[in-house]
Amino acid sequence: MRFVKLASNWLERVEGDPFVWPFWVDVAGADPDDPDAVNAVAIAEGVAHGSAGGVFSVEEALAPVFARVFEGSNGEWLLPHLERMRAGRRYSEAELAGLFRERHGREPEVYEWDVQPPR
């Protein structure tokens, strides 16, 4: 799966900045040509032995337990889009990148992860 890094309190971090506990929210775009493709949400926090995370369905990612990750990653802006996904709207990778670009004025990082999509 290809994920777009959409929200993190480390997005603008530069060498020499004081340490802050990292939070990340990345979203995999659904292939518009594949009717079985789904959006997936990768959520992570922490570093090394203090880290936790995983790949979740949109429904799982909207659970209250992850509210602190969205807040910590400055990712509250993603919540209305995830709500639309839960209602059946599928976002392509290009659309997700466009949302990031509108917000940050630059292209987001994208990465491949060999993980099964949640169902």
C-alpha positions in Angstrom: 0.0 0.0 0.0 1.1 3.6 -0.7 0.6 6.0 2.2 0.6 9.8 2.1 2.0 11.5 5.2 -0.7 14.0 6.0 -0.4 15.0 9.7 2.4 15.0 12.2 3.9 17.4 14.7 7.2 16.5 13.1 6.4 17.6 9.6 8.2 20.9 9.9 10.9 19.7 12.4 14.5 20.7 11.7 17.7 19.6 13.2 18.3 21.3 16.5 14.6 21.6 17.4 13.8 20.5 21.0 12.4 17.0 21.2 8.6 16.6 21.2 6.8 13.3 21.4 5.9 12.4 17.8 2.5 11.7 16.4 1.7 10.6 12.8 -1.4 10.1 10.7 -0.9 8.8 7.2 -3.6 7.7 4.8 -3.5 5.3 1.9 -5.5 6.4 -1.2 -8.0 4.1 -2.7 -7.3 3.2 -6.3 -10.2 4.6 -8.3 -9.8 1.8 -10.9 -10.1 -0.9 -8.3 -13.6 -1.3 -6.9 -12.3 -3.4 -3.9 -9.6 -0.8 -2.9 -10.2 0.9 0.4 -8.7 3.9 2.2 -6.6 2.9 5.2 -5.2 5.0 8.0 -1.7 4.4 9.5 -1.4 5.9 13.0 1.7 6.0 15.1 3.2 7.8 18.1 6.4 7.7 19.9 9.9 6.5 19.2 11.9 3.3 19.8 10.6 1.3 22.7 7.9 3.8 23.5 6.3 3.6 20.0 3.0 2.2 19.1 0.9 2.2 15.9 -0.7 0.2 13.2 -2.8 0.3 10.1 -6.5 0.7 10.7 -9.8 1.0 8.8 -11.3 4.5 8.6 -13.9 3.3 11.1 -11.2 2.2 13.6 -9.2 5.4 13.1 -12.2 7.5 14.1 -12.5 5.7 17.5 -12.2 8.0 20.5 -9.0 6.3 21.6 -7.2 8.0 18.7 -8.4 11.5 19.3 -5.2 12.4 21.1 -3.2 11.3 18.1 -5.2 13.6 15.8 -4.7 16.4 18.2 -1.0 15.7 18.8 -0.3 15.5 15.1 -2.2 18.7 14.2 -4.4 16.4 12.2 -7.9 17.5 13.3 -8.3 18.9 9.8 -8.4 15.3 8.5 -11.4 14.3 10.6 -14.1 15.7 8.2 -12.4 13.8 5.3 -12.3 10.6 7.3 -16.0 11.0 8.2 -16.7 11.3 4.5 -14.7 8.1 3.9 -16.7 6.3 6.6 -19.8 7.4 4.7 -18.4 5.8 1.5 -16.3 8.5 -0.2 -13.1 7.2 -1.5 -10.1 9.5 -1.8 -7.3 8.8 -4.3 -3.7 9.4 -3.5 -3.7 12.4 -5.7 -6.7 13.9 -3.8 -5.0 13.2 -0.5 -1.8 14.9 -1.7 -3.9 17.9 -2.9 -5.4 18.3 0.5 -2.0 18.4 2.0 -0.7 20.8 -0.6 -3.5 23.2 0.1 -2.7 23.2 3.7 1.1 23.2 3.6 2.1 24.6 0.2 4.3 21.7 -0.7 4.1 18.1 -1.8 3.7 15.5 1.0 6.0 12.5 1.5 4.6 9.2 0.1 5.9 5.8 1.0 5.2 2.1 0.2 4.4 -0.3 2.9 3.9 -4.0 2.3 0.9 -4.4 4.6 -2.5 -5.8 4.0 -5.4 -3.3 3.9 -7.8 -3.5 6.7 -11.3 -4.8 5.9 
